[in-house]
Amino acid sequence: MIYNMFQIIYITESPRLFKKYRVYLNDGTYYDFGLDKSQTYLDHHDKQIRENYRLRHLGNTTEKQLIENLIPSPSLFSYYLLWGDTTSLIDNIAILNSLFIKKYKSK
């Protein structure tokens, strides 16, 4: 049996001031992330800007730990969903959910 496995169940616009999205997980938690007026890889499709974003955020020790260990947080969701491998939010959600499954199946 798999315990404590996270899965994104849905995503909406954030009701919080200055935040872009709210992601809801299967354990009942939610996270607001992304700056509401900013452009991300989903918007501009510029791989160099995406790479610069990723390097900048992985340079922060706390954010790097959250991202590399797949710990639900605004940092993780921004990195994988807004600045992910594709320019599709739906595809990036599927990728992150598959990473969650892979992480927890190995435990």
HELIX and SHEET records of a PDB file:
HELIX    1   1 TYR A   41  HIS A   44  1                                   4    
HELIX    2   2 LYS A   47  LEU A   58  1                                  12    
HELIX    3   3 THR A   61  GLU A   68  1                                   8    
HELIX    4   4 PRO A   74  PHE A   77  1                                   4    
HELIX    5   5 SER A   78  LEU A   82  3                                   5    
HELIX    6   6 LEU A   89  LYS A  105  1                                  17    
SHEET    1   A 3 ILE A   8  GLU A  13  0                                        
SHEET    2   A 3 LYS A  19  LEU A  25 -1                                        
SHEET    3   A 3 TYR A  30  LEU A  35 -1                                        
END                                                                             
